[in-house]
Amino acid sequence: MNSKPLLSFVLSLLLSATALAADTTPPPTPLSRLPEGELIQILNSDASEKEKDDACRQLAVVGSQAAVPALARLLADERFNHWARYALEAIPGADVDAALRAELTSLRGRSLVGVVGSLGVRRDKEAVKPLARLLADDDLEVVQAAARALGSIASPDSIKVLQTSMPRASIVNQAAVGEALLRGAEATLAIGKTKRAFSIYEQLTEMTQLPTQVRAAALRGEIMARGSKGKTLLKQSLASPEYELFAIAIRVSLELRRPDMTKVIVESLPQLSGDRELAALKALGALGDDCAVSALLPLTKTGDKSMRLAAIQAAAATGKPAVVPVMVELLGEADADVANAAQDALAGITHPTAAAAVEALLANPSAQLRVAGIKLVGRRRMIAAVPDLLKAAGDPDQTVRVAALNGLGELGSPSMLRPLLQFALGLSDAKELELARDAARTICVRSGNPSECSSAIVGVCNKAPPATKAMFLSVLGAVGGPEALEAIRLALSDSHPEVHDAAVRTLTEWPDSTAAPALLQVIGTATKNSERDLAFSGFINLVRESSAANDEKLKSFIAAANLARTLSDKRLVLAGLGDISSVESLRAVTPYLSEAEVAEDASASALRIADNLSPKFAGEITPVLTQVLRVSKSEPMLEKARNRLKQLGQ
């Protein structure tokens, strides 16, 4: 018999057990204790409810037969029924059982339900007959409590009563009687009476009118209890027309994890289809023994596609080395779904043979399999194979080259940067150059050593043709730092337009404001409007997003204002000035209020600044907002200006 208690499984299925569990949960034992005699006196007195409750709790620890009469008298009072029973259940002796049985004919409702439950807890065999009579009670709770108590007693007589009453039980009581019989079967098995337990299980599984969860629990109990002889029952259950019984058979096989049970599932596979076949395949994957693997591998290659995919997934779940060569073979399938499923399988198998197979794929004659190998190197985080990726980046097949360059970006370490850059010098394909650049950028960001990265990139750029040099200058923007910035400044003087333009673009994307002076220089010297516009917007953005103090930002915006030529330039400057809440910034905005083309932009920036300035600057704010009232045509801005002036007392 399996050591896992059947009742724990049943209680998870039967809602009716919840009330019983709640009713029998013991409270904490009180820390302070009085002599038994004093506790009995409290129960017989007119003490408060709390005092009597505490006395009952203490009697559960120190009580003897002497306390039984006093406790029994409390059973009829719903206020004390629970605590009295708590104490009585813990006191040994036949007097307790007799006292509890005596209350069966006088109590009603919840008090009776509680006493019935206590008799079950004490497994009082003398209570079987009176409890049997309660199975015909009008109160459903009483009937169900009586059934559970009889199941807990688990004597031959109590089991017989339950078996006899089961066919006559109403639908609402069948679950409780079934649970009770399951309790009895478990207890019967525990004392070695297997034949009697099997008769209980068989009765329950054959009664089709019972709730499915009861029959399923009985089936589980019988299969687990029969040991090796349970195979026949397992096989019958796998063929059951009721899916719930099929499902419980699958569950039992997973709990037992016995090779002979695995064999039963394998033998049943040809008769299964749809959801049942999927469930069986998944179970075989979880079981993972040799029998399961031998059955799954052929199913990965033939038959319905959905079942092939399920078989691949299940085979991978076993993690066995025998699965690896089959998955490698499936990587070459024309069906992308099958090939991808095989790749997923190889990505998840941790056995060393899987890593070796992936590495071997990098040298496979098939380009498709070489690509799959490269992707698996990334998915399995095979850092040791990174040099092989650089080698694959020179593969005759472009799909392989592209996959390898992507892999280098994903796994490449700083030590691979120089070899990667040196390799990139020989590239002519624009797409591959971009991938090499992206890989280098990712490696640099990950390295944490900007100086070393800058040195490596500058060294390659000095040897590279213009197109390659322009491509890799942008990597310096991701690196940042003084060395990278100096290299970009030098590139601004490059005679080749492509390199010069790349340097300007890189400055506009610089990670901090240290590139602002170089951009300001470009703004003043640019001969092309497009270059100047790009530098101007890049300069303003760098300054606005920088962590510099407002005074420094203001100086930068004023410097840009002196170089502003176009309407777009002025609007960018005004937007930047509006970020700075200072009198100096307000003064810088004021002249633009007189320029009709940017008057609205200037009004918006002035209002932003004025809203954030202290009222002590009212003398500076008032004339500016008064001018806003004259030049703006936006009613919302006019209203805002008037409100601010009112706040300032103007």
Secondary structure, 3 states (H helix, E strand, C coil): CCCCCHHHHHHHHCCHHHHHHHHCCCCCCCCCCCCHHHHHHHHHCCCCHHHHHHHHHHHHHHCCHHHHHHHHHHHHCCCCHHHHHHHHHHCCCHHHHHHHHHHHHCCCHHHHHHHHHHHHHHCCHHHHHHHHHHCCCCCHHHHHHHHHHHHHHCCHHHHHHHHHHHHHCCHHHHHHHHHHHHHHHHHHHHCCCHHHHHHHHHHHHHCCCCCHHHHHHHHHHHHHHCHHHHHHHHHHHHCCCCHHHHHHHHHHHHHHCCHHHHHHHHHHHHHCCHHHHHHHHHHHHHHCCHHHHHHHHHHCCCCCHHHHHHHHHHHHHHCCCCHHHHHHHHCCCCCHHHHHHHHHHHHHCCCHHHHHHHHHHCCCCCHHHHHHHHHHHHHCCCHHHHHHHHHHCCCCCHHHHHHHHHHHHHHCCHHHHHHHHHHHCCCCCHHHHHHHHHHHHHHHHHHCCHHHHHHHHHHHHCCCCHHHHHHHHHHHHHHCCHHHHHHHHHHCCCCCHHHHHHHHHHHHCCCCHHHHHHHHHHHHHCCCHHHHHHHHHHHHHHHHHCCCCHHHHHHHHHHHHHHCCCHHHHHHHHHHHCCCCCHHHHHHHHHHHHCHHHHHHHHHHHHHHHHHCCHHHHHHHHHHHHHHHHHCCCHHHHHHHHHHHHHCCC
